[in-house]
Every structure is written in C-alpha cells, then in structure tokens.
Amino acid sequence: MTDEEWTARMTDEEADRLNEEHDKAQLKYRFIEASYTATIEWDLEEEEIQWDKVEEYWIKYGVLNIIYKDGSTSKHYGATGEPDYKWADKVMILNSHWEELDE
C-alpha cells in the first residue's frame, strides 16, 4: 500500500491521534546541553609582538597567526586555562531534533 493509499484510508480520528503524537514528541525533553567558556591569552609584550607593525592577524585552532607590514609572519601559541565547570554559561533543554524548548 502506498503512502497516498494509506493516508486516504486513514480516518480523521487516526490523523488527529498521529498529529497529537507528533506534537507531543516535538515538546518532549530529550537532551540538556551546558555551554562553558574557555579562554586563550597572548601576552603581546612577552611574545615580543609590536602591535604597530602588525598588518593582519587571525586566530585558528587556538593559534595566533600574524602577518606583519613588512610581509613576515609569525605564529604564537597562547596560554590556555581550564574552563570553570562549576557553573555553565548557558543551559538549554532540547528535543529529539536538537531544537531548544522553553522550560
């Protein structure tokens, strides 16, 4: 039986029941997600970076990449700390589709 044939044979009551089940599933709590902040710091003086000579910079994978005005480049690995897991910065309750639900 095709989906169209099955849907055509479904009663209004059955359709209402399935819609209600679907709606309940969308509202069902499935996951709790907690987010924490972790920082990386670079001491420009310690790294001997003269900021007035920097043309461009970016940070990728925790590495500070610098292009200087003279065309030279450098990479700097910053000081990482351990995130404080005592209190989350953000907590979300999610359904099975990873959509945030109101508490």
Short mmCIF file of the C-alpha atoms (twelve columns), coordinates in Angstrom:
data_MODEL
# 
_entry.id   MODEL 
# 
loop_
_atom_site.group_PDB 
_atom_site.id 
_atom_site.type_symbol 
_atom_site.label_atom_id 
_atom_site.label_alt_id 
_atom_site.label_comp_id 
_atom_site.label_asym_id 
_atom_site.label_seq_id 
_atom_site.Cartn_x 
_atom_site.Cartn_y 
_atom_site.Cartn_z 
_atom_site.pdbx_PDB_model_num 
ATOM 1   C CA . MET A 1   0.000  0.000  0.000  1 
ATOM 2   C CA . THR A 2   1.422  3.387  -0.978 1 
ATOM 3   C CA . ASP A 3   1.537  6.365  1.387  1 
ATOM 4   C CA . GLU A 4   -1.251 8.019  -0.575 1 
ATOM 5   C CA . GLU A 5   -3.474 4.951  -0.317 1 
ATOM 6   C CA . TRP A 6   -2.765 4.576  3.391  1 
ATOM 7   C CA . THR A 7   -3.449 8.280  4.039  1 
ATOM 8   C CA . ALA A 8   -6.706 8.108  2.045  1 
ATOM 9   C CA . ARG A 9   -7.911 5.203  4.224  1 
ATOM 10  C CA . MET A 10  -6.950 6.927  7.470  1 
ATOM 11  C CA . THR A 11  -9.870 8.319  9.442  1 
ATOM 12  C CA . ASP A 12  -9.937 11.845 10.797 1 
ATOM 13  C CA . GLU A 13  -9.611 10.399 14.304 1 
ATOM 14  C CA . GLU A 14  -6.481 8.466  13.328 1 
ATOM 15  C CA . ALA A 15  -4.994 11.538 11.675 1 
ATOM 16  C CA . ASP A 16  -5.741 13.622 14.790 1 
ATOM 17  C CA . ARG A 17  -4.109 10.989 17.005 1 
ATOM 18  C CA . LEU A 18  -0.974 10.870 14.853 1 
ATOM 19  C CA . ASN A 19  -0.763 14.666 14.748 1 
ATOM 20  C CA . GLU A 20  -1.125 14.810 18.520 1 
ATOM 21  C CA . GLU A 21  1.620  12.176 18.985 1 
ATOM 22  C CA . HIS A 22  3.870  14.149 16.658 1 
ATOM 23  C CA . ASP A 23  3.185  17.396 18.541 1 
ATOM 24  C CA . LYS A 24  3.914  15.710 21.884 1 
ATOM 25  C CA . ALA A 25  7.196  14.308 20.523 1 
ATOM 26  C CA . GLN A 26  8.235  17.832 19.455 1 
ATOM 27  C CA . LEU A 27  7.674  19.042 23.028 1 
ATOM 28  C CA . LYS A 28  9.337  16.091 24.769 1 
ATOM 29  C CA . TYR A 29  12.575 16.904 26.585 1 
ATOM 30  C CA . ARG A 30  15.405 14.767 25.198 1 
ATOM 31  C CA . PHE A 31  18.744 16.498 25.870 1 
ATOM 32  C CA . ILE A 32  20.227 19.063 28.231 1 
ATOM 33  C CA . GLU A 33  23.184 20.959 26.838 1 
ATOM 34  C CA . ALA A 34  25.512 23.096 29.010 1 
ATOM 35  C CA . SER A 35  27.995 25.539 27.477 1 
ATOM 36  C CA . TYR A 36  31.174 26.775 29.168 1 
ATOM 37  C CA . THR A 37  33.659 29.463 28.175 1 
ATOM 38  C CA . ALA A 38  37.329 28.654 27.730 1 
ATOM 39  C CA . THR A 39  39.872 31.393 27.045 1 
ATOM 40  C CA . ILE A 40  43.318 31.618 25.458 1 
ATOM 41  C CA . GLU A 41  45.514 34.611 26.161 1 
ATOM 42  C CA . TRP A 42  48.530 36.049 24.392 1 
ATOM 43  C CA . ASP A 43  50.863 38.448 26.195 1 
ATOM 44  C CA . LEU A 44  51.994 40.721 23.353 1 
ATOM 45  C CA . GLU A 45  54.962 42.013 25.349 1 
ATOM 46  C CA . GLU A 46  56.115 38.542 26.347 1 
ATOM 47  C CA . GLU A 47  55.692 37.343 22.742 1 
ATOM 48  C CA . GLU A 48  57.644 40.425 21.565 1 
ATOM 49  C CA . ILE A 49  54.834 41.448 19.210 1 
ATOM 50  C CA . GLN A 50  54.995 45.121 18.272 1 
ATOM 51  C CA . TRP A 51  51.339 45.792 17.529 1 
ATOM 52  C CA . ASP A 52  52.018 48.897 15.410 1 
ATOM 53  C CA . LYS A 53  53.881 46.636 12.945 1 
ATOM 54  C CA . VAL A 54  51.015 44.150 12.561 1 
ATOM 55  C CA . GLU A 55  49.195 44.264 9.215  1 
ATOM 56  C CA . GLU A 56  46.743 41.425 9.798  1 
ATOM 57  C CA . TYR A 57  46.050 38.699 12.343 1 
ATOM 58  C CA . TRP A 58  43.670 35.778 12.910 1 
ATOM 59  C CA . ILE A 59  43.225 33.001 15.394 1 
ATOM 60  C CA . LYS A 60  42.555 29.475 14.219 1 
ATOM 61  C CA . TYR A 61  42.727 26.284 16.279 1 
ATOM 62  C CA . GLY A 62  43.945 28.368 19.217 1 
ATOM 63  C CA . VAL A 63  46.989 29.725 17.346 1 
ATOM 64  C CA . LEU A 64  47.501 33.462 16.817 1 
ATOM 65  C CA . ASN A 65  48.733 33.992 13.251 1 
ATOM 66  C CA . ILE A 66  50.268 37.357 12.345 1 
ATOM 67  C CA . ILE A 67  51.234 38.974 9.067  1 
ATOM 68  C CA . TYR A 68  53.466 41.991 9.614  1 
ATOM 69  C CA . LYS A 69  53.552 45.096 7.447  1 
ATOM 70  C CA . ASP A 70  56.969 44.010 6.101  1 
ATOM 71  C CA . GLY A 71  55.440 40.711 4.851  1 
ATOM 72  C CA . SER A 72  56.933 38.447 7.522  1 
ATOM 73  C CA . THR A 73  54.712 36.112 9.515  1 
ATOM 74  C CA . SER A 74  54.657 34.500 12.931 1 
ATOM 75  C CA . LYS A 75  52.584 32.003 14.900 1 
ATOM 76  C CA . HIS A 76  52.004 32.170 18.635 1 
ATOM 77  C CA . TYR A 77  50.545 29.540 20.953 1 
ATOM 78  C CA . GLY A 78  48.704 31.217 23.810 1 
ATOM 79  C CA . ALA A 79  48.235 30.375 27.438 1 
ATOM 80  C CA . THR A 80  45.219 28.149 27.880 1 
ATOM 81  C CA . GLY A 81  43.276 27.731 31.040 1 
ATOM 82  C CA . GLU A 82  40.894 25.076 32.227 1 
ATOM 83  C CA . PRO A 83  37.219 26.021 31.868 1 
ATOM 84  C CA . ASP A 84  35.411 26.562 35.171 1 
ATOM 85  C CA . TYR A 85  32.856 23.764 35.185 1 
ATOM 86  C CA . LYS A 86  31.200 24.920 38.411 1 
ATOM 87  C CA . TRP A 87  28.527 26.995 36.635 1 
ATOM 88  C CA . ALA A 88  27.572 26.793 32.975 1 
ATOM 89  C CA . ASP A 89  27.403 29.987 30.909 1 
ATOM 90  C CA . LYS A 90  24.297 28.683 29.161 1 
ATOM 91  C CA . VAL A 91  21.979 25.703 29.664 1 
ATOM 92  C CA . MET A 92  19.441 24.577 27.066 1 
ATOM 93  C CA . ILE A 93  16.763 21.884 27.081 1 
ATOM 94  C CA . LEU A 94  16.401 20.326 23.621 1 
ATOM 95  C CA . ASN A 95  14.001 17.957 21.877 1 
ATOM 96  C CA . SER A 96  15.000 14.972 19.754 1 
ATOM 97  C CA . HIS A 97  15.692 17.306 16.802 1 
ATOM 98  C CA . TRP A 98  18.127 19.370 18.922 1 
ATOM 99  C CA . GLU A 99  15.644 22.277 18.953 1 
ATOM 100 C CA . GLU A 100 15.587 24.387 22.118 1 
ATOM 101 C CA . LEU A 101 12.450 24.056 24.225 1 
ATOM 102 C CA . ASP A 102 11.089 26.538 26.735 1 
ATOM 103 C CA . GLU A 103 11.462 25.440 30.315 1 
# 
